[in-house]
């Protein structure tokens, strides 16, 4: 097990491997991100060798904005389904074509902004350990107090420091490792980062979460409908991940998928269907939900040191989320039976802000 990485002194100037970040490139993906894209590109501008922006059918001024800020722009062909995995693959491929000397690539979603010092810390860590394929850091919500859902997401981003099973959408990748496993799977509409990490670990690479601020994310999630859609997407990812790699040694997503089936579908269905023959006694099974919430609450208080009200919020939404996650798993199961291309499950609204008309993430 890797010892947790703490904040490292900035010795970049004395490290030829990462001097001036000449061996680091940046790939940004997005659609209709508006002002958020401006902040994202500004956080990379003049800090990496080259920035590639990959656009998935924007109808705002994202393309003109990216070009004006000096980014290389790749426009995805709308004839094929848009996915974050496809966009990242296209961006990294273009980066390698333009800058064959680049060793590492910082991938970041267009609604995120890089934190100061992250690029140097991440590049230095990759330079010191050839077994690392991916490093990621602390992603935070830009406006955690704007809604319950933003607060929930900010808590979700706070993952344990040290060796990790997977990363999220923002991370720095070793390009040779990305090439070794064939990149992201472009057919996945969600959960593409953990799936990539499964294949990387199967090839002997490692993933590490550093104790360093990485990005600020602007979820713009203020409505229950948005939370439901995002949870649905999570359920789809769990089911698909388990279907693809559930038989691997780490049993990818199997436990999560089974938990969703149990609490999101089987328990409530059994309680309701048996209510009449049991004269309502089966409904007592629903009392298991507050018990489950209590277990999650205690875990967050004990292990994550959350404030009481934050732990309660997390526990309630975590358990309630089993229901939309079950819908997502059912949708994936139906899609798998029917075949054909999958459609993105998006939670951001077209008018989420006066600058933005939606997001790929």
N, C-alpha and C positions, 0 to 999 in steps of 0.2 A: 504494500500500500504506500502511495506517495505521501510524504509529509506535506501538510497544507502550506501553500505558498503565501507569504505575507507581502506587504508593500516593499518593493525592492528599491534601493537607492538608484538614482538615475545615472548609471555609468555608460549610457549609450554612446557618449562622445568618445569613450575609450574602447569601444567594442567594434572592431572593423566589420563584423558580420552584420551589424544593424546600423552602421553609421549613416546618419541622415535618412534612414529608412529607404535606401535605394533599392533594396531587395524586396520591398513590400509594395503590393498593388492593392487597389480598392475596387470592389464591385458593389454597386448599389442597385437594388431592384425596386420598382414601384409602379404605381398607376394613379394619376390624379392626386398627387400628394401636396401640390401647391407650396405653401410656405414651409411646411415640414421638410420637403425635399431641399429647399434652399438651405435650411439649417443643417441638414444631413451632409450635403455636398461641401458646405463651408467648413465642417468639422474635419473633412478629409483633404481639402484643397491645400496644395503646396506642402503636404505632410507625407505623401507617398509618391512613388515613382509615376504612377498614372492612375486615374480614376475612370472606370467604365460604368456608365449608367445604362441599365436595361429597362426598357419601357414596355409595358403590357397593355397597349391600346389606350393611352391617355387621351382625353378629350379637352384637357386644360392646356396650359402653356408649359407643361413639364419638359417637353423636348427642347423648346427654345431656351428655357431656363438652364437646363443641363449644359447645353452647348455654350451658352454665354458664360457659364462658370468654368469652362475649360474641360469638361468631361467628354470622353469618347462615348458616343450614343449608339446603342444597338436597339433597333425596333423589332420586336418579335412579330412574326407573321401571324395575323389573326386567323388564318385558315386552320391553325392547329390550336388546341385548347391551351389557354394560359395557365401555367402553374409556377409557383415560386422556384421549384426545382429546375424546371426548364430555363427560367430566366437566369438563375445563378450559373447553370452550366454554360449558357451562351455568353455570359459576362466573363467568366473565367477563361473560356476558350479564346475570346477576343483579346483579353489581357495577355495571355501567353503568346498569341500571334504578334502583338505589338511590342511586347517586352519579354522576350524569351529568357532574360536573365533574372526575372522575378522568381523568388523562392517561396514567398508566402503571400496569401491574399486575405485581406480583411473583407468579409462579406457583411453587409449591413442592409437592413430594410430601410426604405425611403422615409419611413415615419420615425426614424431614430437618429440621434445625434451622438457622436463619439465623445467620450469623456477625455479630458486632458491627461496625457501620460499613458493612456491605454496602449496605443500602438507600439511605443517603445518597450513597455513591459512585456507585451505579448510576443513581440519579435525576439526579444532577448531570451525569453523562456524557450521558444522553439529552437533558437540557435544553440542552446545549451543541452538539449535532449533530443536526439534523433528519433527516439521511439514515440515522441509525441506527434500526433497527426493534427490535433485541434486543441486550441486553448480558448476559453471564454471567461468572462468576468461577470460582474454584477450589473444586470440590466435593471433599470428603475423606470417607474412611470413618471412622466413629466408633471402630471397633475393628479397625484394619488388621492387628494381630498375632494376632487370634483364629483365623485360618485362612489357608491359602494363597490361597483364593479372595477373601477380603476384601482381602488385600494386592494381588492382581491388579487388583481393581476400583479401589483407591485409585490405582494407577499409571495405569489407563485414564482416570481423571478428570483427570489432569494434562496437559491439552491446551495447545498453544502459545498464548502471549499475542499479541494483535493481531487483525487482521481474520480472521474465521473463516467457514467454509462453513455451519456449523450450531451449534446450542446443544443442551443436554440438557433434561431435564424441569424443572430449576430455572433460572429466568431472569427478567429484567424486560423486559416487552414494551411497546412503544408501542401504545396501544389503537387509534389511527387506522390504523396499519399492519395490525394484526390484522384490523380491519374491512375494510380495502381488499382483502384476499385471501380473505375469507370464513372466517377462523379456521382451526382445526385440522380435518383430515379425520376425522370421527367414525367412519368405517368401518375405519380402520387399528387393528390390535390392538397394533402396536409401530412404532417408527420414525416416529412422527407429528411429532416436533420437527424432524428434518432435512428431512422433506417440506414442512413449513410454511416452513422457511427457504429452500428452493428457490423456492417461489412468491414469497416476499418479495424475494429477490434478482432475480427476473425482473421485478419491479415497480420496480426501481431502489434498493431499500433495502439496507442493509448490516447485518452481524452482527459484534459485537466481543467478544472474550474479554479481560476486564480482569485486571490483575495484582493481584487482591484476593481474600481469603478470602470465600467465598459461603455454603456450607452444609456441614453434617456429615450424612452418610448412614449409616443403620444397615442394612446388607445382611442381616445374620444368615444368611450363607451359609457353612455348615460341612461340607456333604456333596457328594460328586462328583455325585450325582444332581441337586442344585440347580444346580451349575455346568453340567451337560449341558443342562438345560432352558433356562437363561439363554442359552447359546450357540446352542441351537436357535432361540430367539426372534430372536437376532441374524441368523441365516441367513435366516429368514423376512423380516425387515426389509430385508436387502440385496436379496433377490430381488424383493420388492414395489416397493421404491424404484426399482430398475433398470427394472422393467416400466412404472412410471408416468412416470418422468422420464429414462430412459436415452437418449432421443433429444434431450434438451435440450443446449445448448452445453456445460454442465459435465459431461455424461455421468454423472448422479447414480447412484452405487453400481455402475456397470457394472464397474469394475476389481475392486472387492471381490467382487462376485457371481461373476465369472469365476474369480478366485483360489480361491473356495470350491469351485466345480465342478471345477477342475483338481486341487487337492490333497486335497479331501475325498471325491471320487468317481472321477474319471477315472484318475488315477495308480494308486491301489490296485486298482481294478477291472481295469485293463490288466495290471498286474503279476501278479495272481492268475489271470486268465483265460488268459494266455499262458505261465504257468509250465510246463505240461506240454509244449506244442509246442516251447518253447525250452529244455527240460530244466533249468528253474529259473533260467536266465540273466535272465529278465524281472524276477525278484525283486530284482535289483540296483538296479532303479529306486527301491526303497524307501529306498536310501541317500541319496536326495535330501532326505529329511525331516530328518536331522541336519544336512545342509548348510544347509537353509532355517533351521533353528533357529539355526545359527551366524551367519547373516546378520542375523536379528532381534536376536540377542544383541549383535552388534557395533554395530548401529544404536542400540540402547538405551544402550549404554555411551558411544558417541561423541556422539550427538545429545541424549540426555536426561540424561546424566551419572548413570545409575543405579548403585547399588552392584552389584558382580559377582553376588552371590547373587540380588538382585532382578531383574537383567537376565536371568539364567538362568531364573528362575521364569517371567518374562513370555514368554521365547522358547519354552519348552516348552509352556506352556498355550496360547499363541497358535497354535502349529502344531497341537497336538492338537485345538484347538477347531474346526479345519476340518471334522472329522468330524461333530460334532453340528450345525454350521452347514449342512453339506450335507443333513442330515436335515431341517432347517428349510426349506431351499430346495425340497427334494422335496415337503414338506408343502404349501408355498405353491403350487407348480406343480399339485399334485393338486387343491387347493382352487380354484384359478383355472379348472381344467377343469370341475369339478363345479358351481361357483357356490354361492350360499347364504352365510349369515353365518359369519364366522370365529370361532373360540373363542380366548379368551385363553390364552397360554402362560405360566404362572406358575411361579416357582421357589421362592417362600417357602412353608414348611410352615405348617399350621394351628397347630402348637405351637412355632413358631420361638422364642418366649420366653413367659414366664408372663403377659406383658401383651398378647401379640399373637397373632392367628390368621391372619395372611397379609397380603399386600399386593397392590395393583394394579400395582406397579412391580417 
